[in-house]
Amino acid sequence: MNAFDLAAVFLVLIGAAGWLNARLLHRPPAAIMVLSGLAGAGLLILAERLLPAPNAASALVRAIQTLDFPRTVIGYMLAFLLFAGAMQVSLPELRRRLWAVGSLATVGVAASTVVVGLGLWLGARGLGLALSLPWALVFGALISPTDPIAVLAAVRQGNLSKGLEAVLQGEALFNDGVGIVVFYAVLTFATGAGGLNPARALGAVALEALGGLALGWAAAWATIRIMRTIDDYAVEVSLSLALAVGVYALAGELHLSGPIAVVVAGLMVGDCAARGGAMSETTQTHLRGFWTLIDENLNAILFLLLGLELLVIPFDLRLGGLWALAIGLVLLTRVFVVLPWGAYFRFRGQERGAGLLLTWGGLHGALSLAMALSLPAGGPRQIVLSTTFAVVIFSVLAQGLTFGRLAARLARPSGQTDPAPAADQ
């Protein structure tokens, strides 16, 4: 089975699941795609065992098992998904909540890495499992960033205040760039390839993040200036596509944060389209329509692949206790991390149950699994990988399916508007 055949199978599954959801189920598309992937993986395993070999199920399983999920997500899809997601975020609202977003995307990720890592290490010792502290910290690092694709999909289902929506979206868009740098720093220490120097790691995070921010801003500024010289929606949409791919690739070559660079670029282009002036209404319509289509289709493919990764995850049911512990630990740590800002929003009267919404809206998804799948073979890889998959599946299904209802239940009375935000948010 070649790449074209595999893509055809994925698209047929996505189309069928999407139609069924739109027609009958009316549930968050991300969760439906994950469920479709899990169901598809289960059917393939059953068919592979029941049908005489060789068969189409075996060929499809082998094709999925040879798919490089980390490279597919981090190397290719992330640039398009982050750019499309950033275009949906209100830049003025994000600026007003800069302290909240910045602290959650940096201090929040670091604190979560340490707390989750230590908790999992102690829990593994209590369960008699061989998981060293460095490898427990690796799990903490890869699971701490909230997943931008999963969070943006969940936020669209909820009726949130603009402020809380901006915090959840902004945190998810920026903390993955920080989280990836922290993950590789801790992984280097865990594999014995180098010592863990907190000062050096902090410097690397700052350099990559600020460098990516500067690169994304400069590239977007130049692209917007070029767009202002023409009025041709086809060319301008192509320019936005070139910007997303180009800035992500260039950041990688310069050893800067590609995710942060492409997020900044998407925010600026989205703000430009929202304010008008740099592009005509026709261009704005086509630009947003194009990136919405990219976002919806790539999201569907990504979450379907996430479910299908069941075929490549090594499972040992004896680790069930550790999986349950990890799920509870990640949620409790999230409460600890968002507690100050939840209390702040509640004190300002801007959102009922802000802390609960910030906790339940911090979903984990494909990015965490991609980092886990990139771990070197051997050692505690199986423990970390299967635990990551358990947390991710719980997050996308349990949190993703219920976040919209939770937000609706906590929604403010109709007609209530956001108060004028303070400059220090």
N, C-alpha and C positions, 0 to 999 in steps of 0.2 A: 504494500500500500504506500503510494507516494504522497507528497505534501498536498497535492491538489485534491486527491481522494479524501485525505483526512480533513481538509478545510471544508469540502463538500458535506461530509458527515456532520461536522460541527454546525454548519449553517442550517442544515435541515433540522437538527435537534433544536437549535435556537429558535427557528421559525415556528416549529410545532409547539414548543413550550411557551413561547411568547403569545401565540394565538390562544392556547388553552387558558393562559392566565388572564388575558384581556377579555376572553369570552365568558369564563366561568369563575375563576378563582379570585381575581382582583386583589392580589397580594403583591408586596414589594418584589419587583423583577429580580433583584439580586438574589434574594432567598429562593425564589422559584428556580433560578438557573443553577444554584448550588444543589438544590434537591434533585433537579433533573440530572446533574452530573453524578451525584451519588447513586441515584436509581440506575442510570446508564452503566455505571461501573459495576454495580451489583448484578445487573442482567448479563453483562459481558463475562463476568467471572462464572456465573451459572452456565451460560451457553458454552463457554470454553471447556467446562468440565463434562457437560452432557453430550455435546455433539462430537462426532468422530473427527479426529484430526487428519489433515489440516482443515481449518474452517475459517470463515470470515471473522468470527469473534476473536480468534487467536491472533489473526493478522492485525486487527484493530487494537487489541491490547498491546501488542509489541510496538505498534506505531506510537501509542500514547506513552508507553514506558520509555521510549527513546527520545521523546520530546524534552528539550532543555527548558524546563519551566522557569528557572531563575533568569536565564538570558532572555527568554520570551517576555517576561514581565519587566525586569529592570533594564534590560538592554534595548527593548523595542517599544513595548506598549506604554510604559510609564510616561514617556515624553508626550504622547498624544492625550492620554487620560488626564494628566496633570494640567496641561494647557487648556483642555476643554473644561475641566473642573474649575480652574482659576477664573475663566471668563464668566462663570456664573456668580462669582463673589463680588459684593459691592465694595470697591476700594475705599470709598469714604467711610463706610461702617468699619472696615478693617483697620483703618488708621485710628479711629476713635477707640478701638479695643486693642491697641498695639501692646500695651503692657500685659494684658491677659494672654493674648496669643503668644507673645514673645516668651513669657515666663513658662507657660505650659509646654511650648515647643523646645525649650532648652533645659531649664531647671527641672521641669516636670519629667522629661525623658530621663535625665540623669538620676533623679530620685527614684523613679519607678524601676530603673535598671538595678539599682542597689537593693531596694526593698524586695522586689520579686526574686532577684537572684539569691539573696540570703534566705528568704522564706522557702524557696524551692530546695535549696541545699539542705536546710534543716529538716524539711519534710521528707526528702529522699533518705536522709540518714535514719529518720524514725521508721521508714518503711523498709529499711535494709537494702536500699538500692545504691549501686556504685555510681554516684554523680558527684564529682569534685566541685568545689566552690567556683573555680574559674569557668567551668562549663555551665554551671547554674547561672552565672553572671552573663554568659553568652545568651542563654535563653531569656534572661531579663532584658538584655539589650535588643534582641530581635522582636520581642513581643511588646515592648514599651511604646513605640510609635503607633498612634492610631492610624488606621489605613485610610488614605484620602478617598479612594474610590468607594469603599464601603460606607464611610461617614457621609460623603456627599449624597449617595443614594438614599441613606436613611433620613437625612435632613430634609430631602425633598418630600418625604412622607409626613413630616410633622408641621404643626402650626406654631412655629417658634417666633419669639420676638426677634427683631432684626439684630439686636445686640448679641443674643445668645447664639443665633444662627451664624453670625460672623465669627464668633469665638470658636465654635466647633469646626467650621469650615477652615478658618485660618490656621488653627492648630494642626489639623490633619494635613493641610497642604505643606506646611513648613517643617513639621517635626519629623517627617520621613527622611529629609535631607540630613538632619542632625542625627537621627537614629541610625542611618546607614553608616556614617562615620564612626559613631560610638561602637556599633556592632563589629566593624572590622578591627578597631583598636582592641576590643576585648578578645576577639577571636585570635588575634596575633599572640596575645598573652596566653590564652588557653592552649594553643597548639605548641607553645614553647618557641615560637619564631622570634620573640622579643619580649622585653619586660613591659609591664603596665606602668607608664609614667603619667599620672593624672595631669600634670602641668603640660606635658607635651601633647597629650590627647586633647586637652582643652584648647591648646593653640591650633591643633589641626582642625578641630571642629570650627573654630572662629575663622580660620583662613579659608577653608572650603566654603563655609556658609556665606561669609561676607564677599568673598570673591565671586561666588555664584550669583549673589544678589546684584553686585555691580555689573557683571556680564549680562545678566538678564535685562537690567534696566537700560544699559547702553544699546543693546541689540534691538530692544523694543522701541526705544526712542528713535533710533535711526529708521526702523521699518515704518513707524507711524509717520515720520517726516516724508518718507518716500510715497506712502499712500496718499498724502495730501496733494501730491503733484498730479494725480490722475483721478479719473472717475470711471473705473472699469471693474465691476464686481468680481469677474473671473480672475483677473490679475491680482486683485487685492486679497481674495481668498487664498490664492496660490502663495502670495507673500506671507500670509499668516502661517500657512503650512510650512513654508521654508524656515520661518522664524522658529517655530516649535522644534522642528527636527534639527536645524542648524545649531541653535543655542545649546541644545542638550548634548549633541555630539562634540561641539567645541569645548564645552565645560569638561567633558570627560577627558579630552586630550590635554587640557590645561590642569587636570587634577583638581578641579573645582567641583562644587555641588551642582550636578546637572538638574536634579529635582528642584532645587531652589531657584536656579536660573530660569527654568521653563515656567515655574509658577509666577515669578515676578513678571516675565514677559506676557503670560496669559492675563494677569491682573491688569496690566497697562493697556493691552489691546481691548479687553472687555470693558474697561472704563472709558476708553476712547469711543467704542461703539455705543455705550450707554449715553454719553454726553453729546455725541454727534459732532459736527464741525469738521472732523478729519475725513469723514466718509458720508456718502449719500445714504438716504433711507433704504434704497434698493440694495446697496452694498451691506448695510447693517443687517437687513433681513437675510440675505444669502450667507453672510458670514456666520451669524448665529445659527442658522439652519444647518449649515455644513458641520459646524463643530458639535451641535446637538446630535446630529446623526452619527458622527464619529464616536461621541461619548456613549450613546445608547448601545451601539453595536459592539464596540470594544468591551464595554462593561459586561454585556451578555456573554461574549466569548470568554472573558477572564473568569467570571464566576462559574461558567460551565466547566472550564478547565480545572478550577479549584475543586469542584466536586469529583471530577474524573481522576484527580490525583490520588484518590483512594486506592487506585490500582498500583501505585508505586510507593505508598507509605508502608513501612514495615510495622506491623501491629503485634503487640503481645498483650493479651488481656490481663496479664498479671500486673501491668502498669496502670490499670484502671483507677486505683487509688491515687496515684500521682497525678493523673489527668484531672480528677475531680478537685484535688488540692490546688492544682495550678489554676483552674478556672476560678475558684473562690479567691485565691490569692491575687490574681490579676484584677478582679473586681474590687476587692478591698483596698488594694493599692491605688486604684483609680479614684476611689472615694477620698483617700488621703491626699492625693495630688490635687484634686479639683476643689477640695473643701473650702479653701480661702476664697476662691472666685465665686463658688456657689453661694457662700455667705454674703459676699459683696453684692451680687446681683439681687439676692433676696432682700438685703438691707435697703437697696435702692428702689425696691418695689418694681423691678423691671420684669420679673418672671417668677411665677409660682413654681416651687420645686426645682429651682435652677441647679442645685447640687445633684439631684437625682437625674435630671436630664443630661447634665454634663457627664455624669458617670455612665449612664446607660447608652449615651450617644457616642461614647469613645470606642468604636468598633475596631476589631482587628481583622485583617483579611489577607489578600494574596501577597502583599509585600512581605509580611512576616513569614509566610510559608516559603516564599522565594528565597529569603535569606537562610531559612532552616535547610532547604534543599541544597544550598550551596556549601554546606558544611563538608569538610573532608571525611572520607570513608573511615570506618573504624571508630574505636573509642565509644564515647557515649552518644554518638550521632543518632542511633535509633531511639534512645530515650528522649532526646531534645526534639527530634523531628516529629515523632508521634504525639508528644505532648503539645507541640505547637499546632499540629493539625486539629487536635481535640479542642483547644482553646479557640482557634479560628472558626471551626464549624459551629461551636456553641455561640460565638459572637455574632456571626452572620445570620444564623437561624433564630436563636432565642432573642437576641437583642434587636436584630434587624426586622424581624417579624412583628415585634411588639412596640418598637420605638414610636411609630406613628400614633398608635392608640394611647400610649402613655402621654405623648405630647398633647394629644387632643383632650385627654382627661384633665391635664394640668393647664390647659389653655386659659388665657385671661378672658374675662367677659367680652362679648362682641362690642365693638365700638371703642375699646380702650386702646390708646395709642402709646407708642414709645415716648417716654419723657425725653427732654433734650439731654443728650449724654454729656457727662462731664469730660473735660479734656484729659483727665488723668486715667481714663479707663484703658 
